[in-house]
Amino acid sequence: MSFVWTPALAVGVEPIDTQHQELFHRLNALLAAIGGQGRDREVLGTLAFLGDYVVRHFEDEERLMREAGYPALPVQLAEHQQFTTAFGRLRSRFARHGIDGAFAKDVESGLCDWLVRHVQRSDRALGEWLSTRSAAQPAR
């Protein structure tokens, strides 16, 4: 499976779009590592990076939403927690069992598919809301 960020997934907030591109790149690297040679070490390293990066990305998004007074912040917080929980379960499973037959499928459906849906719905709504808000601000 190839997991690629495209401009169609842009939310219109440059720091968020840049971080999303990196998340897509790293999840794609995780999928490649799952099927490659020396995969356990690569998967472990990629999971460690993703764990740290996802936390930082969610913190950045949530700070932006708080500062802007985004009304759907509670929904975003719940979705971020859902992803963090799923990611934690996946990491724990890998630590216990390594790569088994369902691991790649769970990465695809539990992480990759979730991220695409989240970006297309929730993050795009955030980008549109921020855009509307900044357009309503008087020019200085």
N, CA, C and O atoms as a GROMACS GRO file, in nm:
protein
  560
    1MET      N    1   0.084  -0.118   0.000
    1MET     CA    2   0.000   0.000   0.000
    1MET      C    3   0.088   0.124   0.000
    1MET      O    4   0.186   0.131   0.075
    2SER      N    5   0.055   0.218  -0.082
    2SER     CA    6   0.124   0.346  -0.081
    2SER      C    7   0.033   0.447  -0.013
    2SER      O    8  -0.086   0.457  -0.045
    3PHE      N    9   0.088   0.519   0.078
    3PHE     CA   10   0.013   0.613   0.159
    3PHE      C   11   0.075   0.750   0.137
    3PHE      O   12   0.180   0.780   0.193
    4VAL      N   13   0.010   0.831   0.056
    4VAL     CA   14   0.073   0.955   0.010
    4VAL      C   15  -0.017   1.074   0.038
    4VAL      O   16  -0.136   1.072   0.010
    5TRP      N   17   0.042   1.179   0.094
    5TRP     CA   18  -0.027   1.306   0.111
    5TRP      C   19  -0.035   1.373  -0.025
    5TRP      O   20   0.063   1.374  -0.100
    6THR      N   21  -0.150   1.430  -0.057
    6THR     CA   22  -0.166   1.504  -0.182
    6THR      C   23  -0.219   1.643  -0.148
    6THR      O   24  -0.274   1.663  -0.039
    7PRO      N   25  -0.205   1.740  -0.239
    7PRO     CA   26  -0.259   1.874  -0.213
    7PRO      C   27  -0.410   1.873  -0.184
    7PRO      O   28  -0.461   1.966  -0.121
    8ALA      N   29  -0.480   1.772  -0.229
    8ALA     CA   30  -0.624   1.763  -0.200
    8ALA      C   31  -0.650   1.747  -0.050
    8ALA      O   32  -0.762   1.771  -0.004
    9LEU      N   33  -0.548   1.708   0.027
    9LEU     CA   34  -0.561   1.693   0.172
    9LEU      C   35  -0.520   1.818   0.248
    9LEU      O   36  -0.524   1.819   0.371
   10ALA      N   37  -0.479   1.922   0.177
   10ALA     CA   38  -0.437   2.046   0.243
   10ALA      C   39  -0.554   2.107   0.318
   10ALA      O   40  -0.668   2.108   0.270
   11VAL      N   41  -0.525   2.158   0.438
   11VAL     CA   42  -0.628   2.225   0.518
   11VAL      C   43  -0.614   2.377   0.511
   11VAL      O   44  -0.700   2.450   0.561
   12GLY      N   45  -0.506   2.424   0.450
   12GLY     CA   46  -0.488   2.568   0.432
   12GLY      C   47  -0.419   2.639   0.546
   12GLY      O   48  -0.418   2.762   0.551
   13VAL      N   49  -0.362   2.562   0.639
   13VAL     CA   50  -0.285   2.619   0.749
   13VAL      C   51  -0.145   2.559   0.736
   13VAL      O   52  -0.124   2.441   0.765
   14GLU      N   53  -0.050   2.641   0.692
   14GLU     CA   54   0.081   2.590   0.651
   14GLU      C   55   0.149   2.501   0.755
   14GLU      O   56   0.195   2.393   0.718
   15PRO      N   57   0.157   2.540   0.883
   15PRO     CA   58   0.224   2.450   0.978
   15PRO      C   59   0.154   2.315   0.991
   15PRO      O   60   0.220   2.212   1.004
   16ILE      N   61   0.022   2.315   0.988
   16ILE     CA   62  -0.053   2.189   0.999
   16ILE      C   63  -0.031   2.105   0.874
   16ILE      O   64  -0.008   1.985   0.884
   17ASP      N   65  -0.039   2.168   0.757
   17ASP     CA   66  -0.017   2.093   0.632
   17ASP      C   67   0.123   2.033   0.629
   17ASP      O   68   0.140   1.920   0.585
   18THR      N   69   0.222   2.108   0.673
   18THR     CA   70   0.360   2.057   0.675
   18THR      C   71   0.372   1.936   0.768
   18THR      O   72   0.435   1.836   0.734
   19GLN      N   73   0.310   1.947   0.886
   19GLN     CA   74   0.315   1.834   0.980
   19GLN      C   75   0.238   1.714   0.925
   19GLN      O   76   0.281   1.600   0.943
   20HIS      N   77   0.126   1.739   0.860
   20HIS     CA   78   0.051   1.627   0.800
   20HIS      C   79   0.135   1.557   0.694
   20HIS      O   80   0.136   1.434   0.687
   21GLN      N   81   0.205   1.633   0.613
   21GLN     CA   82   0.291   1.572   0.510
   21GLN      C   83   0.394   1.483   0.575
   21GLN      O   84   0.421   1.373   0.526
   22GLU      N   85   0.453   1.527   0.685
   22GLU     CA   86   0.553   1.446   0.755
   22GLU      C   87   0.488   1.320   0.814
   22GLU      O   88   0.547   1.212   0.809
   23LEU      N   89   0.369   1.333   0.870
   23LEU     CA   90   0.300   1.215   0.923
   23LEU      C   91   0.272   1.113   0.814
   23LEU      O   92   0.292   0.993   0.834
   24PHE      N   93   0.226   1.161   0.699
   24PHE     CA   94   0.200   1.070   0.587
   24PHE      C   95   0.331   1.002   0.543
   24PHE      O   96   0.334   0.882   0.519
   25HIS      N   97   0.437   1.080   0.534
   25HIS     CA   98   0.567   1.026   0.494
   25HIS      C   99   0.612   0.917   0.591
   25HIS      O  100   0.656   0.810   0.549
   26ARG      N  101   0.600   0.944   0.719
   26ARG     CA  102   0.646   0.847   0.820
   26ARG      C  103   0.556   0.724   0.826
   26ARG      O  104   0.605   0.613   0.848
   27LEU      N  105   0.425   0.741   0.809
   27LEU     CA  106   0.339   0.624   0.806
   27LEU      C  107   0.367   0.538   0.683
   27LEU      O  108   0.361   0.415   0.689
   28ASN      N  109   0.397   0.603   0.573
   28ASN     CA  110   0.435   0.529   0.453
   28ASN      C  111   0.566   0.453   0.478
   28ASN      O  112   0.581   0.338   0.435
   29ALA      N  113   0.660   0.517   0.547
   29ALA     CA  114   0.786   0.451   0.581
   29ALA      C  115   0.761   0.332   0.674
   29ALA      O  116   0.827   0.229   0.662
   30LEU      N  117   0.665   0.345   0.764
   30LEU     CA  118   0.630   0.235   0.853
   30LEU      C  119   0.576   0.118   0.773
   30LEU      O  120   0.614   0.003   0.796
   31LEU      N  121   0.487   0.145   0.679
   31LEU     CA  122   0.434   0.038   0.594
   31LEU      C  123   0.544  -0.030   0.515
   31LEU      O  124   0.545  -0.152   0.501
   32ALA      N  125   0.638   0.050   0.463
   32ALA     CA  126   0.750  -0.008   0.387
   32ALA      C  127   0.838  -0.092   0.478
   32ALA      O  128   0.884  -0.199   0.438
   33ALA      N  129   0.861  -0.046   0.600
   33ALA     CA  130   0.946  -0.120   0.694
   33ALA      C  131   0.883  -0.252   0.734
   33ALA      O  132   0.953  -0.350   0.758
   34ILE      N  133   0.751  -0.255   0.742
   34ILE     CA  134   0.681  -0.378   0.780
   34ILE      C  135   0.711  -0.489   0.681
   34ILE      O  136   0.722  -0.605   0.719
   35GLY      N  137   0.725  -0.454   0.553
   35GLY     CA  138   0.750  -0.556   0.451
   35GLY      C  139   0.896  -0.571   0.413
   35GLY      O  140   0.927  -0.653   0.326
   36GLY      N  141   0.987  -0.496   0.475
   36GLY     CA  142   1.126  -0.497   0.433
   36GLY      C  143   1.216  -0.587   0.515
   36GLY      O  144   1.172  -0.653   0.609
   37GLN      N  145   1.343  -0.588   0.476
   37GLN     CA  146   1.446  -0.661   0.550
   37GLN      C  147   1.482  -0.584   0.676
   37GLN      O  148   1.474  -0.461   0.677
   38GLY      N  149   1.522  -0.653   0.781
   38GLY     CA  150   1.556  -0.588   0.906
   38GLY      C  151   1.440  -0.508   0.961
   38GLY      O  152   1.457  -0.405   1.027
   39ARG      N  153   1.323  -0.558   0.934
   39ARG     CA  154   1.202  -0.480   0.956
   39ARG      C  155   1.173  -0.451   1.103
   39ARG      O  156   1.121  -0.344   1.133
   40ASP      N  157   1.203  -0.541   1.193
   40ASP     CA  158   1.170  -0.515   1.333
   40ASP      C  159   1.240  -0.390   1.385
   40ASP      O  160   1.178  -0.307   1.451
   41ARG      N  161   1.368  -0.374   1.355
   41ARG     CA  162   1.443  -0.257   1.401
   41ARG      C  163   1.389  -0.130   1.336
   41ARG      O  164   1.373  -0.028   1.404
   42GLU      N  165   1.361  -0.136   1.206
   42GLU     CA  166   1.305  -0.020   1.136
   42GLU      C  167   1.167   0.015   1.188
   42GLU      O  168   1.136   0.132   1.210
   43VAL      N  169   1.084  -0.085   1.207
   43VAL     CA  170   0.949  -0.062   1.258
   43VAL      C  171   0.957   0.000   1.397
   43VAL      O  172   0.885   0.096   1.426
   44LEU      N  173   1.042  -0.053   1.482
   44LEU     CA  174   1.056   0.001   1.617
   44LEU      C  175   1.100   0.148   1.613
   44LEU      O  176   1.043   0.231   1.685
   45GLY      N  177   1.198   0.180   1.531
   45GLY     CA  178   1.244   0.318   1.519
   45GLY      C  179   1.137   0.411   1.465
   45GLY      O  180   1.121   0.524   1.512
   46THR      N  181   1.064   0.364   1.365
   46THR     CA  182   0.959   0.446   1.305
   46THR      C  183   0.844   0.466   1.403
   46THR      O  184   0.787   0.575   1.411
   47LEU      N  185   0.808   0.363   1.476
   47LEU     CA  186   0.703   0.376   1.577
   47LEU      C  187   0.744   0.476   1.686
   47LEU      O  188   0.662   0.556   1.732
   48ALA      N  189   0.871   0.472   1.727
   48ALA     CA  190   0.918   0.566   1.829
   48ALA      C  191   0.909   0.710   1.777
   48ALA      O  192   0.862   0.799   1.848
   49PHE      N  193   0.955   0.732   1.654
   49PHE     CA  194   0.947   0.866   1.596
   49PHE      C  195   0.802   0.912   1.588
   49PHE      O  196   0.768   1.022   1.630
   50LEU      N  197   0.716   0.826   1.533
   50LEU     CA  198   0.575   0.861   1.516
   50LEU      C  199   0.509   0.893   1.650
   50LEU      O  200   0.429   0.987   1.659
   51GLY      N  201   0.540   0.816   1.752
   51GLY     CA  202   0.482   0.842   1.883
   51GLY      C  203   0.512   0.982   1.932
   51GLY      O  204   0.424   1.052   1.979
   52ASP      N  205   0.638   1.023   1.920
   52ASP     CA  206   0.677   1.158   1.961
   52ASP      C  207   0.617   1.263   1.870
   52ASP      O  208   0.569   1.366   1.917
   53TYR      N  209   0.619   1.238   1.740
   53TYR     CA  210   0.573   1.338   1.643
   53TYR      C  211   0.423   1.361   1.653
   53TYR      O  212   0.376   1.474   1.643
   54VAL      N  213   0.349   1.254   1.672
   54VAL     CA  214   0.203   1.266   1.682
   54VAL      C  215   0.168   1.351   1.805
   54VAL      O  216   0.080   1.437   1.797
   55VAL      N  217   0.234   1.327   1.917
   55VAL     CA  218   0.208   1.406   2.037
   55VAL      C  219   0.235   1.554   2.010
   55VAL      O  220   0.153   1.639   2.044
   56ARG      N  221   0.348   1.583   1.950
   56ARG     CA  222   0.383   1.723   1.919
   56ARG      C  223   0.284   1.785   1.822
   56ARG      O  224   0.241   1.899   1.840
   57HIS      N  225   0.246   1.710   1.718
   57HIS     CA  226   0.150   1.761   1.620
   57HIS      C  227   0.016   1.792   1.686
   57HIS      O  228  -0.041   1.899   1.664
   58PHE      N  229  -0.035   1.699   1.764
   58PHE     CA  230  -0.164   1.722   1.830
   58PHE      C  231  -0.154   1.841   1.926
   58PHE      O  232  -0.247   1.921   1.934
   59GLU      N  233  -0.044   1.853   2.000
   59GLU     CA  234  -0.027   1.968   2.089
   59GLU      C  235  -0.029   2.098   2.010
   59GLU      O  236  -0.092   2.195   2.052
   60ASP      N  237   0.039   2.102   1.896
   60ASP     CA  238   0.042   2.222   1.813
   60ASP      C  239  -0.098   2.257   1.762
   60ASP      O  240  -0.141   2.372   1.770
   61GLU      N  241  -0.168   2.157   1.711
   61GLU     CA  242  -0.305   2.180   1.662
   61GLU      C  243  -0.397   2.228   1.774
   61GLU      O  244  -0.474   2.322   1.757
   62GLU      N  245  -0.387   2.163   1.888
   62GLU     CA  246  -0.476   2.196   2.000
   62GLU      C  247  -0.446   2.336   2.054
   62GLU      O  248  -0.538   2.408   2.092
   63ARG      N  249  -0.319   2.375   2.057
   63ARG     CA  250  -0.282   2.510   2.099
   63ARG      C  251  -0.342   2.613   2.003
   63ARG      O  252  -0.397   2.714   2.045
   64LEU      N  253  -0.330   2.587   1.873
   64LEU     CA  254  -0.386   2.676   1.772
   64LEU      C  255  -0.538   2.689   1.791
   64LEU      O  256  -0.592   2.799   1.783
   65MET      N  257  -0.605   2.578   1.815
   65MET     CA  258  -0.750   2.580   1.833
   65MET      C  259  -0.789   2.656   1.959
   65MET      O  260  -0.886   2.732   1.958
   66ARG      N  261  -0.714   2.636   2.068
   66ARG     CA  262  -0.744   2.709   2.193
   66ARG      C  263  -0.725   2.859   2.174
   66ARG      O  264  -0.810   2.939   2.213
   67GLU      N  265  -0.612   2.895   2.113
   67GLU     CA  266  -0.582   3.038   2.093
   67GLU      C  267  -0.687   3.104   2.004
   67GLU      O  268  -0.719   3.222   2.023
   68ALA      N  269  -0.740   3.030   1.907
   68ALA     CA  270  -0.838   3.087   1.814
   68ALA      C  271  -0.981   3.077   1.868
   68ALA      O  272  -1.073   3.134   1.809
   69GLY      N  273  -1.000   3.005   1.978
   69GLY     CA  274  -1.135   2.987   2.031
   69GLY      C  275  -1.221   2.896   1.944
   69GLY      O  276  -1.341   2.919   1.929
   70TYR      N  277  -1.158   2.794   1.886
   70TYR     CA  278  -1.228   2.704   1.794
   70TYR      C  279  -1.340   2.630   1.866
   70TYR      O  280  -1.314   2.559   1.963
   71PRO      N  281  -1.464   2.644   1.820
   71PRO     CA  282  -1.577   2.583   1.892
   71PRO      C  283  -1.580   2.430   1.889
   71PRO      O  284  -1.641   2.370   1.977
   72ALA      N  285  -1.516   2.367   1.793
   72ALA     CA  286  -1.518   2.221   1.784
   72ALA      C  287  -1.395   2.158   1.850
   72ALA      O  288  -1.362   2.043   1.823
   73LEU      N  289  -1.327   2.234   1.936
   73LEU     CA  290  -1.210   2.180   2.006
   73LEU      C  291  -1.240   2.050   2.080
   73LEU      O  292  -1.160   1.957   2.071
   74PRO      N  293  -1.351   2.039   2.155
   74PRO     CA  294  -1.376   1.913   2.226
   74PRO      C  295  -1.384   1.791   2.133
   74PRO      O  296  -1.340   1.682   2.169
   75VAL      N  297  -1.440   1.810   2.015
   75VAL     CA  298  -1.448   1.700   1.918
   75VAL      C  299  -1.308   1.662   1.873
   75VAL      O  300  -1.274   1.544   1.866
   76GLN      N  301  -1.227   1.762   1.842
   76GLN     CA  302  -1.089   1.736   1.800
   76GLN      C  303  -1.011   1.665   1.911
   76GLN      O  304  -0.939   1.569   1.884
   77LEU      N  305  -1.026   1.712   2.034
   77LEU     CA  306  -0.956   1.648   2.146
   77LEU      C  307  -0.993   1.501   2.157
   77LEU      O  308  -0.906   1.416   2.178
   78ALA      N  309  -1.121   1.470   2.143
   78ALA     CA  310  -1.167   1.330   2.151
   78ALA      C  311  -1.108   1.248   2.036
   78ALA      O  312  -1.068   1.133   2.057
   79GLU      N  313  -1.104   1.305   1.917
   79GLU     CA  314  -1.049   1.232   1.802
   79GLU      C  315  -0.899   1.210   1.820
   79GLU      O  316  -0.848   1.103   1.790
   80HIS      N  317  -0.829   1.310   1.869
   80HIS     CA  318  -0.686   1.295   1.893
   80HIS      C  319  -0.661   1.186   1.997
   80HIS      O  320  -0.568   1.106   1.983
   81GLN      N  321  -0.743   1.183   2.102
   81GLN     CA  322  -0.729   1.080   2.204
   81GLN      C  323  -0.756   0.941   2.145
   81GLN      O  324  -0.688   0.844   2.180
   82GLN      N  325  -0.853   0.932   2.056
   82GLN     CA  326  -0.884   0.805   1.990
   82GLN      C  327  -0.761   0.754   1.913
   82GLN      O  328  -0.726   0.636   1.923
   83PHE      N  329  -0.697   0.842   1.837
   83PHE     CA  330  -0.580   0.802   1.760
   83PHE      C  331  -0.466   0.764   1.854
   83PHE      O  332  -0.399   0.662   1.834
   84THR      N  333  -0.443   0.844   1.957
   84THR     CA  334  -0.334   0.818   2.051
   84THR      C  335  -0.353   0.682   2.118
   84THR      O  336  -0.256   0.608   2.137
   85THR      N  337  -0.476   0.650   2.155
   85THR     CA  338  -0.505   0.521   2.217
   85THR      C  339  -0.480   0.406   2.120
   85THR      O  340  -0.418   0.306   2.156
   86ALA      N  341  -0.528   0.420   1.996
   86ALA     CA  342  -0.507   0.316   1.895
   86ALA      C  343  -0.358   0.298   1.867
   86ALA      O  344  -0.310   0.186   1.852
   87PHE      N  345  -0.286   0.409   1.859
   87PHE     CA  346  -0.142   0.402   1.834
   87PHE      C  347  -0.071   0.332   1.950
   87PHE      O  348   0.017   0.249   1.928
   88GLY      N  349  -0.109   0.366   2.072
   88GLY     CA  350  -0.049   0.301   2.190
   88GLY      C  351  -0.074   0.151   2.191
   88GLY      O  352   0.016   0.073   2.223
   89ARG      N  353  -0.195   0.111   2.156
   89ARG     CA  354  -0.226  -0.034   2.150
   89ARG      C  355  -0.140  -0.104   2.043
   89ARG      O  356  -0.091  -0.214   2.065
   90LEU      N  357  -0.124  -0.037   1.930
   90LEU     CA  358  -0.044  -0.094   1.822
   90LEU      C  359   0.102  -0.108   1.865
   90LEU      O  360   0.165  -0.211   1.839
   91ARG      N  361   0.156  -0.007   1.930
   91ARG     CA  362   0.295  -0.014   1.979
   91ARG      C  363   0.311  -0.126   2.081
   91ARG      O  364   0.409  -0.200   2.077
   92SER      N  365   0.216  -0.138   2.172
   92SER     CA  366   0.223  -0.244   2.274
   92SER      C  367   0.216  -0.381   2.209
   92SER      O  368   0.288  -0.473   2.247
   93ARG      N  369   0.128  -0.394   2.112
   93ARG     CA  370   0.116  -0.522   2.042
   93ARG      C  371   0.245  -0.558   1.972
   93ARG      O  372   0.289  -0.672   1.976
   94PHE      N  373   0.306  -0.458   1.906
   94PHE     CA  374   0.433  -0.484   1.839
   94PHE      C  375   0.539  -0.526   1.941
   94PHE      O  376   0.617  -0.618   1.915
   95ALA      N  377   0.543  -0.460   2.056
   95ALA     CA  378   0.642  -0.493   2.159
   95ALA      C  379   0.622  -0.636   2.209
   95ALA      O  380   0.720  -0.705   2.240
   96ARG      N  381   0.500  -0.680   2.217
   96ARG     CA  382   0.471  -0.816   2.265
   96ARG      C  383   0.487  -0.923   2.159
   96ARG      O  384   0.540  -1.031   2.188
   97HIS      N  385   0.443  -0.896   2.036
   97HIS     CA  386   0.434  -1.001   1.935
   97HIS      C  387   0.513  -0.975   1.808
   97HIS      O  388   0.521  -1.063   1.722
   98GLY      N  389   0.572  -0.857   1.794
   98GLY     CA  390   0.640  -0.826   1.669
   98GLY      C  391   0.540  -0.810   1.556
   98GLY      O  392   0.424  -0.776   1.579
   99ILE      N  393   0.585  -0.834   1.437
   99ILE     CA  394   0.498  -0.820   1.321
   99ILE      C  395   0.430  -0.953   1.296
   99ILE      O  396   0.494  -1.053   1.265
  100ASP      N  397   0.298  -0.953   1.310
  100ASP     CA  398   0.222  -1.073   1.277
  100ASP      C  399   0.136  -1.043   1.154
  100ASP      O  400   0.146  -0.936   1.096
  101GLY      N  401   0.055  -1.138   1.117
  101GLY     CA  402  -0.023  -1.125   0.995
  101GLY      C  403  -0.116  -1.006   0.989
  101GLY      O  404  -0.143  -0.954   0.882
  102ALA      N  405  -0.165  -0.963   1.104
  102ALA     CA  406  -0.263  -0.854   1.105
  102ALA      C  407  -0.200  -0.718   1.131
  102ALA      O  408  -0.269  -0.616   1.124
  103PHE      N  409  -0.070  -0.713   1.162
  103PHE     CA  410  -0.008  -0.586   1.201
  103PHE      C  411  -0.017  -0.481   1.090
  103PHE      O  412  -0.059  -0.368   1.116
  104ALA      N  413   0.021  -0.516   0.967
  104ALA     CA  414   0.015  -0.420   0.856
  104ALA      C  415  -0.128  -0.375   0.832
  104ALA      O  416  -0.152  -0.257   0.805
  105LYS      N  417  -0.222  -0.466   0.841
  105LYS     CA  418  -0.363  -0.432   0.821
  105LYS      C  419  -0.409  -0.332   0.927
  105LYS      O  420  -0.483  -0.238   0.897
  106ASP      N  421  -0.365  -0.354   1.051
  106ASP     CA  422  -0.402  -0.262   1.159
  106ASP      C  423  -0.338  -0.125   1.142
  106ASP      O  424  -0.399  -0.024   1.176
  107VAL      N  425  -0.216  -0.120   1.090
  107VAL     CA  426  -0.152   0.008   1.062
  107VAL      C  427  -0.233   0.080   0.954
  107VAL      O  428  -0.260   0.200   0.966
  108GLU      N  429  -0.270   0.008   0.850
  108GLU     CA  430  -0.346   0.069   0.740
  108GLU      C  431  -0.483   0.119   0.788
  108GLU      O  432  -0.519   0.234   0.764
  109SER      N  433  -0.558   0.032   0.855
  109SER     CA  434  -0.695   0.070   0.892
  109SER      C  435  -0.699   0.154   1.019
  109SER      O  436  -0.781   0.245   1.030
  110GLY      N  437  -0.614   0.123   1.113
  110GLY     CA  438  -0.618   0.194   1.241
  110GLY      C  439  -0.548   0.327   1.242
  110GLY      O  440  -0.587   0.416   1.317
  111LEU      N  441  -0.446   0.343   1.161
  111LEU     CA  442  -0.369   0.467   1.161
  111LEU      C  443  -0.385   0.544   1.031
  111LEU      O  444  -0.428   0.660   1.032
  112CYS      N  445  -0.352   0.481   0.919
  112CYS     CA  446  -0.354   0.551   0.790
  112CYS      C  447  -0.495   0.596   0.753
  112CYS      O  448  -0.517   0.713   0.722
  113ASP      N  449  -0.590   0.505   0.756
  113ASP     CA  450  -0.727   0.540   0.719
  113ASP      C  451  -0.784   0.644   0.815
  113ASP      O  452  -0.853   0.737   0.773
  114TRP      N  453  -0.754   0.628   0.945
  114TRP     CA  454  -0.802   0.725   1.043
  114TRP      C  455  -0.747   0.863   1.011
  114TRP      O  456  -0.822   0.961   1.013
  115LEU      N  457  -0.617   0.872   0.981
  115LEU     CA  458  -0.556   1.002   0.954
  115LEU      C  459  -0.619   1.069   0.832
  115LEU      O  460  -0.647   1.188   0.834
  116VAL      N  461  -0.641   0.994   0.726
  116VAL     CA  462  -0.703   1.051   0.606
  116VAL      C  463  -0.842   1.104   0.640
  116VAL      O  464  -0.875   1.217   0.604
  117ARG      N  465  -0.923   1.024   0.709
  117ARG     CA  466  -1.058   1.070   0.745
  117ARG      C  467  -1.053   1.194   0.834
  117ARG      O  468  -1.130   1.288   0.815
  118HIS      N  469  -0.964   1.194   0.930
  118HIS     CA  470  -0.953   1.305   1.024
  118HIS      C  471  -0.912   1.434   0.951
  118HIS      O  472  -0.968   1.541   0.976
  119VAL      N  473  -0.814   1.423   0.863
  119VAL     CA  474  -0.768   1.540   0.789
  119VAL      C  475  -0.880   1.590   0.698
  119VAL      O  476  -0.906   1.711   0.691
  120GLN      N  477  -0.946   1.499   0.628
  120GLN     CA  478  -1.051   1.538   0.532
  120GLN      C  479  -1.171   1.603   0.601
  120GLN      O  480  -1.233   1.693   0.545
  121ARG      N  481  -1.203   1.558   0.720
  121ARG     CA  482  -1.322   1.612   0.787
  121ARG      C  483  -1.284   1.717   0.892
  121ARG      O  484  -1.310   1.836   0.873
  122SER      N  485  -1.226   1.674   0.999
  122SER     CA  486  -1.205   1.760   1.115
  122SER      C  487  -1.102   1.870   1.090
  122SER      O  488  -1.127   1.986   1.120
  123ASP      N  489  -0.987   1.833   1.036
  123ASP     CA  490  -0.883   1.934   1.015
  123ASP      C  491  -0.919   2.030   0.902
  123ASP      O  492  -0.888   2.148   0.908
  124ARG      N  493  -0.985   1.979   0.800
  124ARG     CA  494  -1.030   2.068   0.692
  124ARG      C  495  -1.134   2.167   0.746
  124ARG      O  496  -1.133   2.284   0.709
  125ALA      N  497  -1.223   2.121   0.833
  125ALA     CA  498  -1.322   2.212   0.895
  125ALA      C  499  -1.251   2.318   0.977
  125ALA      O  500  -1.292   2.435   0.976
  126LEU      N  501  -1.146   2.280   1.048
  126LEU     CA  502  -1.067   2.377   1.123
  126LEU      C  503  -1.006   2.480   1.029
  126LEU      O  504  -1.014   2.601   1.054
  127GLY      N  505  -0.944   2.434   0.921
  127GLY     CA  506  -0.883   2.525   0.824
  127GLY      C  507  -0.985   2.621   0.765
  127GLY      O  508  -0.956   2.740   0.750
  128GLU      N  509  -1.103   2.571   0.731
  128GLU     CA  510  -1.208   2.657   0.676
  128GLU      C  511  -1.254   2.759   0.779
  128GLU      O  512  -1.274   2.876   0.746
  129TRP      N  513  -1.270   2.716   0.904
  129TRP     CA  514  -1.313   2.806   1.010
  129TRP      C  515  -1.209   2.916   1.031
  129TRP      O  516  -1.244   3.033   1.044
  130LEU      N  517  -1.081   2.878   1.036
  130LEU     CA  518  -0.975   2.977   1.054
  130LEU      C  519  -0.970   3.074   0.936
  130LEU      O  520  -0.949   3.194   0.955
  131SER      N  521  -0.990   3.023   0.816
  131SER     CA  522  -0.989   3.107   0.696
  131SER      C  523  -1.103   3.208   0.700
  131SER      O  524  -1.083   3.325   0.670
  132THR      N  525  -1.221   3.164   0.736
  132THR     CA  526  -1.338   3.251   0.745
  132THR      C  527  -1.316   3.358   0.851
  132THR      O  528  -1.352   3.474   0.833
  133ARG      N  529  -1.257   3.317   0.960
  133ARG     CA  530  -1.230   3.409   1.071
  133ARG      C  531  -1.130   3.515   1.032
  133ARG      O  532  -1.149   3.633   1.062
  134SER      N  533  -1.021   3.473   0.965
  134SER     CA  534  -0.920   3.572   0.926
  134SER      C  535  -0.972   3.663   0.816
  134SER      O  536  -0.931   3.779   0.809
  135ALA      N  537  -1.061   3.613   0.730
  135ALA     CA  538  -1.119   3.697   0.625
  135ALA      C  539  -1.210   3.803   0.686
  135ALA      O  540  -1.227   3.911   0.629
  136ALA      N  541  -1.269   3.773   0.802
  136ALA     CA  542  -1.359   3.868   0.867
  136ALA      C  543  -1.284   3.974   0.946
  136ALA      O  544  -1.341   4.075   0.986
  137GLN      N  545  -1.154   3.951   0.970
  137GLN     CA  546  -1.072   4.047   1.044
  137GLN      C  547  -1.043   4.169   0.955
  137GLN      O  548  -1.010   4.152   0.837
  138PRO      N  549  -1.054   4.288   1.008
  138PRO     CA  550  -1.022   4.406   0.928
  138PRO      C  551  -0.873   4.411   0.898
  138PRO      O  552  -0.791   4.368   0.979
  139ALA      N  553  -0.839   4.463   0.780
  139ALA     CA  554  -0.698   4.477   0.741
  139ALA      C  555  -0.633   4.582   0.828
  139ALA      O  556  -0.696   4.681   0.865
  140ARG      N  557  -0.506   4.561   0.859
  140ARG     CA  558  -0.433   4.658   0.943
  140ARG      C  559  -0.338   4.738   0.862
  140ARG      O  560  -0.268   4.824   0.916
   0.00000   0.00000   0.00000
